[in-house]
Amino acid sequence: MVHNNLIASSKPYKITGPGIDPGANGALTLEKILSQTIGVLTLVAAIYFAFQIIFAGYSFISANGDEKAMNTARKRLTDGVLGITIIVAAIGIVSLLTTLAGIPNIFNINSAIDKMF
């Protein structure tokens, strides 16, 4: 009996995807998805804050001495630098903690569980 058949189909249809294959290791699939998602979000955040710094510089140039525009540009620049600093610090802290814990990869759930027991 084939379990991956569509009800109205005469041909077998194989359903694939993360978590569908009964032989797959769910922890490895989850750690791969989490790792890729966090990596992409970190990259997007770094690009966003870099653009904020560039736009803040443009705002300073185009302020023409207007105090309100200068303050807005200064706040935008401060937020951009603070954002990039937080991103770099978070990556460094997580790397340090995982190294101190003896886990080579924070998202390697299997090795983390093995270290605990």
N, C-alpha and C positions, 0 to 999 in steps of 0.2 A: 504494500500500500504506500503510495507516494503522498507525503504530507504537504508538499509545496505546490500543489495543483490549484489553479483557480477553479471555482465551483462551476462556472459556465464554459470552461475551456476543455477541449479534448486533448490538447497538447500539454505536456508538463511545463510549468513555468517556475523557474527557480527564483525565489525571493532572496535577495542579497542585501547586505548592508551591515553596519556595525551592530553587533549583538544578535544577529539573526543566525549565524553559523553556530550550531551547538558545539562544535569542536574548538571554537575560538576562545581565547582567554579574555574574559570581560575586563579584568584589571588592566591588561596591556592596551586594550582598545580605549578604555577610559583615560588612561594616562597619556596616550597619544593625542586624543582629542583635547584634553585639558592643556597639555603642553603647547600644542599648536595654537589654541585659542589665546592663551596668555601671551605667547610670542607675538601674535598678530596684534593684539590689543596694545602691547608695549610699544611696538613699532608705530602704530597709528598715533598713540599718545605722544611719542617723541617727535613725530613729524608735525603734529598739531601744535605743540609748544614751540617748535622751531619756527613755524609760520607766524605764530603770535609774536615772537621776538622780532622777526622781519617786519611785520606790519606795525609794531610799536616804533621801530626805527623810522619807518616811512611817516608815521604820525608825528614824530618829533620834527622831522624835516619839513613837513607841510603845515606845522602849527603856526609858523610866522609870528612867534612871540605871544600868541594867545594863551593866557595862563590856564584857562579851563581845558583847552586841547592838550597842553603840555602835561597837566595832571592826569588826564585820561591816558595819554601815551605812557606816562611814567608808571601808572597802575598796571597797564597792559604788559609793559616790559617786566615789572616785578612779578606779575603772575606767571609769565612765560618762563622766567629764570627759575622761579620757585617750583614750577611744574617739572621742568627738566631735572632739577636737583632732587626732587622727590622720586622720580623714576630711577635715576642712577643710584640713589641711596637704597631704594627698595631692592633693586637687583643685587647690590653689594651685600646688604644685610641677609637676604635669603641665601646667597652663595656662601657667606660666612657661616651661617647657622647650619646649613646642610653639610658643610665640610667638617665643622666641629662635631656634628652628630654622626659622622662617618658614612653619610649617605652620598654616593657619587652623583645622583640625580634625584632631585626632590620629587619628581613625578614618577619615579620607579617604585610603585606601591609595593610590589613583591619584595624588593630588597629592604624597604622600610619595615615591613612586617617581619621579615626574617631577622632584622637587627633587634627588634623588640623581644622576640621569643627565642 
